[in-house]
Amino acid sequence: MNHTATSKWLIGVATLLVAGLVHAEGDARNWLQRMSTSLTDRNYDGRFIHSSDTQSETLRIVHRNENGKVTERLVSLDGSGREYIRTNTSTTCYMPDTRTVLVEDRSYDNDGLITLIPEYRQGLEDFYDISTGAETMILGRKAVLLTVQPRDEFRYGYRLWLDAETAMPLKSQLFNHHGRIVEQVVFAELTMKDSIPDSDLRSRIDTSGFTLLREKVRRHFISPESIGWRVNNLPPGFRLKVTRLQSMPGSKAPVRHMVYSDGLATVSVFIEPASGTEDQGSGLQRVGSVFAFHTDNSGYQVTAVGEVPPLTVKTIVGSLTRAPGQFSISASASAAVK
């Protein structure tokens, strides 16, 4: 179970249909804010089934917000047995299958273990058709279907069933341009609570004899001009949002990192010096709904990864070139990430 992939496919945009009324754009923003607020501020304990292709796994999510201090615990109930515990500053992964505990710094990333809602952005409708359907029943509650349909083959679509009272998502589907379901999450239980005890947010795994690994990724933001690379043929709607240098496990030199987004879908591009003299060729990998495509380019290993169709990462990597006159990174910037 890859918790990043699980978390990334649940990302969507939300509106709610009030029976018999015509929705304006402002209504969509209002329901989006309600859902985002519920996911962040409420205390809840739920069990859901995550399925992808022929694989399926049951997980439990416990979320507590105590005066702005968020703690989450995600537990695999019938798969690897792994547990993830996130606080405001770190994520700890307990892996009984490899007898390892991995602690990662999260001071740069406020995303939860299950992130369902991005910030609403103007212009999103240029690349997605957003519509609502009739009320239905899920878990004995009234829910309304929201569909976010992609206009082209460069992005996925979403179907979200929202609880009419709390604006919490009860079911989510990720689908491609042809309507085929890529991944799905269905809650079997979801309970809102006034308070959640500390015991529900602690791992139940006996870590005696486990190996403890600590991973701190250092990042240094730089200007787009200083990154030294550019994508000449971006898919429609995608724009450069972030350029930075960062340390990466297994890489001796700082890695260039560029983030592209259309406001909903996001693709990260990593550029690092090739490890050997031989051309490693190109390759496509998939983990759930996340695709990664890598290739060699001018002595560098280039990888694009995102919760997008394979065409998107291939298009971005295929048109990536070095920017003339911008080949070097300053010594101070390089030292900042070591």
C-alpha positions, 0 to 999 in steps of 0.5 A: 500500500503506497500511502502517497498514491492513496492519498493523491487519487482522492484529490477533487473539487466539490459542489453540492446540489440543493434539490430543485435549485440551480447552482451558481459558481458561488455555491460550489465554492461554498460547499467546497469550503465546507468540505475542506473545513470538515476534513480538517477541523472535524474529529472522525474515525472511519473504515474504507475500502481502497481498490485499484484494478484487481487489488483491494485493501481495507484501511482505517483512518483516525483524524483529530484536530485539537486546537489546530494541532492535527494528528492522523493515523492510517492503518492497513487492516487486511494488507501489509499491516502498515501504519502511518501516523502524521502530525503537523511536523512529521509522518511515521511509517510502521512497516512490519513486513520489513521490520522498519520504522521510517520517520519523514519530515513534513514541515514543508507539506501540510497534506493529510494522509488522505487529501480529498480537496484542493484549493478552488481555482478560477479557470478550472472549468476550462479543462473540466466539466463540473456537474452535480447529480441527484441525491442518493443514499450511502451509509444510510445518509443522504449524499449527492454526486459530484462529477468532475469530467476531464475535457481531454486525455491529459488529466483524470476525472473524479466522482465524489459522493458528499454527505448532505449534512456534513459535506464529508466525502463518503465515496470517491472514484478516479476515472480516465478520459474514457470513463474507466475507473482507475481507483476507488474509495468507499467508506464502510463506516464513518463516525464523527466524534467530539473527541478522540483519545490519544490511544486511538492515534498510537501505533499498535505494532510492537517495534522491538528489533525494528530498524529506525530510519530518519529521512529529512529532505532539505529544500531550497526555492530558486527562480524559474530562470535559475533551474536551467531547464524548461518544458517546451510543450506543456499539456493544456492548462498546466503551469509551472508552480514551484522550482527548487533544489532538494536533497534526495536519498541516494543522490550525491548532488542536489536534485532540481525539482519543478512542479506543474499543475492545472489547479487540480492535477499535479506533476513533479519533474526531478532532474539529477546527474546520471549515475553512470556513463551508459544511457539508461534508456526510458521507462514507464512505471505505475503505482495505482493511479500514479504514473512515472516516466524517466529518461536520460537527457544530456547526461541527466536522469529526468523523471516526471511523476504525478496522478495523471495519465501516462500521456501527460508525463511522457509529453512533459519529459519528451519536451524538456530541454536545457535553457540556454545560458542557465546551466549552473546553480549557485554555490550558495543554493547548492550548499543550502540543501546539503 
